Amino acid sequence: MLEKHYRRPELEELTGLSCSSIYRLMDEGHFPRPVKIGRSAVAWPESAIAKWFKERQPA
């Protein structure tokens, strides 16, 4: 079965982060990088976003 991928608008809604915050966190190494899903389209794998959420939870 294929993994779900989130496009940027979906990701903003899911995380509550703005576009600029997402890209700033990526530049700082604190947010997963997207994968190419087409010639000029990118998306974030659901597993990478789930891992990011899990890592943000207090121990």
Short mmCIF file of the C-alpha atoms (twelve columns), coordinates in Angstrom:
data_MODEL
# 
_entry.id   MODEL 
# 
loop_
_atom_site.group_PDB 
_atom_site.id 
_atom_site.type_symbol 
_atom_site.label_atom_id 
_atom_site.label_alt_id 
_atom_site.label_comp_id 
_atom_site.label_asym_id 
_atom_site.label_seq_id 
_atom_site.Cartn_x 
_atom_site.Cartn_y 
_atom_site.Cartn_z 
_atom_site.pdbx_PDB_model_num 
ATOM 1  C CA . MET A 1  0.000  0.000  0.000   1 
ATOM 2  C CA . LEU A 2  1.291  3.469  -0.829  1 
ATOM 3  C CA . GLU A 3  2.119  5.847  1.981   1 
ATOM 4  C CA . LYS A 4  0.093  9.045  2.329   1 
ATOM 5  C CA . HIS A 5  1.944  12.264 1.549   1 
ATOM 6  C CA . TYR A 6  1.038  15.779 2.672   1 
ATOM 7  C CA . ARG A 7  1.308  18.771 0.365   1 
ATOM 8  C CA . ARG A 8  2.342  22.065 1.973   1 
ATOM 9  C CA . PRO A 9  -1.163 23.520 2.571   1 
ATOM 10 C CA . GLU A 10 -2.230 20.279 4.287   1 
ATOM 11 C CA . LEU A 11 0.963  20.299 6.322   1 
ATOM 12 C CA . GLU A 12 0.385  23.877 7.471   1 
ATOM 13 C CA . GLU A 13 -3.109 22.939 8.661   1 
ATOM 14 C CA . LEU A 14 -1.919 19.732 10.327  1 
ATOM 15 C CA . THR A 15 1.028  21.290 12.177  1 
ATOM 16 C CA . GLY A 16 -0.279 24.813 12.737  1 
ATOM 17 C CA . LEU A 17 2.978  26.150 11.262  1 
ATOM 18 C CA . SER A 18 3.226  28.774 8.546   1 
ATOM 19 C CA . CYS A 19 5.040  28.132 5.284   1 
ATOM 20 C CA . SER A 20 8.001  30.252 6.374   1 
ATOM 21 C CA . SER A 21 8.194  28.448 9.736   1 
ATOM 22 C CA . ILE A 22 8.241  25.048 8.036   1 
ATOM 23 C CA . TYR A 23 11.095 26.055 5.735   1 
ATOM 24 C CA . ARG A 24 13.009 27.773 8.552   1 
ATOM 25 C CA . LEU A 25 12.768 24.624 10.688  1 
ATOM 26 C CA . MET A 26 13.952 22.540 7.721   1 
ATOM 27 C CA . ASP A 27 16.949 24.857 7.263   1 
ATOM 28 C CA . GLU A 28 17.761 24.456 10.972  1 
ATOM 29 C CA . GLY A 29 17.465 20.651 10.724  1 
ATOM 30 C CA . HIS A 30 14.376 20.495 12.959  1 
ATOM 31 C CA . PHE A 31 11.760 19.460 10.401  1 
ATOM 32 C CA . PRO A 32 11.740 16.671 7.792   1 
ATOM 33 C CA . ARG A 33 12.547 17.505 4.194   1 
ATOM 34 C CA . PRO A 34 9.946  16.813 1.511   1 
ATOM 35 C CA . VAL A 35 10.316 14.234 -1.243  1 
ATOM 36 C CA . LYS A 36 9.687  14.794 -4.941  1 
ATOM 37 C CA . ILE A 37 6.358  13.402 -6.093  1 
ATOM 38 C CA . GLY A 38 6.404  14.891 -9.565  1 
ATOM 39 C CA . ARG A 39 8.410  17.021 -11.901 1 
ATOM 40 C CA . SER A 40 8.040  20.143 -9.757  1 
ATOM 41 C CA . ALA A 41 5.895  18.892 -6.864  1 
ATOM 42 C CA . VAL A 42 7.044  17.902 -3.394  1 
ATOM 43 C CA . ALA A 43 5.253  16.425 -0.393  1 
ATOM 44 C CA . TRP A 44 6.068  15.156 3.069   1 
ATOM 45 C CA . PRO A 45 5.610  11.435 3.854   1 
ATOM 46 C CA . GLU A 46 3.108  10.753 6.620   1 
ATOM 47 C CA . SER A 47 5.679  8.611  8.466   1 
ATOM 48 C CA . ALA A 48 8.188  11.493 8.595   1 
ATOM 49 C CA . ILE A 49 5.571  13.877 9.976   1 
ATOM 50 C CA . ALA A 50 4.371  11.299 12.534  1 
ATOM 51 C CA . LYS A 51 7.984  10.836 13.686  1 
ATOM 52 C CA . TRP A 52 8.430  14.621 13.958  1 
ATOM 53 C CA . PHE A 53 5.274  14.896 16.105  1 
ATOM 54 C CA . LYS A 54 6.429  11.997 18.305  1 
ATOM 55 C CA . GLU A 55 9.870  13.567 18.840  1 
ATOM 56 C CA . ARG A 56 8.227  16.822 19.965  1 
ATOM 57 C CA . GLN A 57 6.253  15.126 22.745  1 
ATOM 58 C CA . PRO A 58 7.777  15.440 26.219  1 
ATOM 59 C CA . ALA A 59 9.265  12.210 27.575  1 
# 
